[in-house]
């Protein structure tokens, strides 16, 4: 490992963001009270899955930041990564706090677009890092299905 402090920072950034999101989600009590579409997992799955995904995102970011790329490219990649992380947080606020399920669908679609953009940018420099984002993309596509179902059923 080239830089342990950077590794910790890269992993903690999405995990702490995820902690804020988890607080928003659990304090609203929304999920347990709504009609859910088929294949909806139990509530306990979400913190486990998201913790794993945030750790994978952090590792992916670390691999990019220690790769030999220009300062300009590094800044661009950080901005794309930050954008998807911000959209991730915004989705939770829109969905859980405002219960604006259709607006959350749009936010989640944008989030998926930014995750794919992050995947594409990461793949240019480190294939391992982009591959670590595949579970995140798949989970968010599944979340989009759930979100659309919840919007329709509620």
Secondary structure as GFF3:
##gff-version 3
##sequence-region A 1 154
A	DSSP	alpha_helix	4	28	.	.	.	ID=ss1
A	DSSP	alpha_helix	30	33	.	.	.	ID=ss2
A	DSSP	alpha_helix	43	65	.	.	.	ID=ss3
A	DSSP	alpha_helix	71	92	.	.	.	ID=ss4
A	DSSP	pi_helix	93	97	.	.	.	ID=ss5
A	DSSP	alpha_helix	101	125	.	.	.	ID=ss6
A	DSSP	alpha_helix	127	131	.	.	.	ID=ss7
A	DSSP	alpha_helix	134	153	.	.	.	ID=ss8
###
